[in-house]
Amino acid sequence: MEDAGFQAPAEDGSSVEVVVSPTSDRLQLLAPFQPWDGKNITGAKLLIKAFGKCTTDHISMAGPWLRFRGHLDNISNNMLIGAVNAYNQETNKVKNQLTGAYDAVPAVARAYKAAGVPSIVVGDHNYGEGSSREHAAMEPRFLGVKAVLVKSFARIHETNLKKQGMLGLTFANEADYDKIQENDTINFLDLTSFAPGKPLSIEFVHADGSKDVILANHTYNDGQIEWFKAGSALNLIAAGKA
């Protein structure tokens, strides 16, 4: 039986242009994420140290926000607004280290991104549990978060972070979670030798000038490290190397 609603795709789609109104607040064309520059991530700021349960709904809420799921910039305004800040036990209120003021998590992330400052998210146990919500990984990536360092991950969310070209890392020693302070500046020491089975060393420089070097484990295989280097799994596929 013929399906009157079916339209066959073009045999060669290379010349097909997808037109989306630039004024639409519900649809936005995706731009590829930038590849890794081959250098250690340095001078990063702590965006939030999430306390306790942080599900994909805490990271990217559903409900009325779903009308923006085709517009990454707009839906990113819900990023981590449900996560509890470990330092003040409040939601959606974190310190902007560039100004010293407290603001919404997405607003602080955007301020760091605009200033060219990378940011890091720290979390607790089973970070990213719940639905396999792709936006929970896409939004931090879009807003300049380079790494998520947690006590443990929900498996699907960890994989989603990898696919978006982010670093999903776990504390080698869970007690190191307590060493991370609100005003920390973060430097990766050996990302240039990122390899399967080799933990990464991350330096946390505190406001008083003291430092803690924390060991972070990861589960990246060779292929997933290539995703990170390319900027995302999709970038690698587009380059014909996946």
Secondary structure, 3 states (H helix, E strand, C coil): CCCCCCCCCCCCHHHCCCCCCCCCCCECCCCCCCCCCCCCCCCEEEEEEECCCCCHHHHECCHHHHHHCECHHHHHHHECCCCEECCCCCECCEECCCCCCEECHHHHHHHHHHCCCCEEEEECCCECCCCCCCHHHHHHHHCCEEEEEECCECHHHHHHHHHCCCEEEEECCHHHHHHCCCCCEEEECCHHHCCCCCCEEEEEECCCCCEEEEEEECCCCHHHHHHHHHCCHHHHHHCCCC
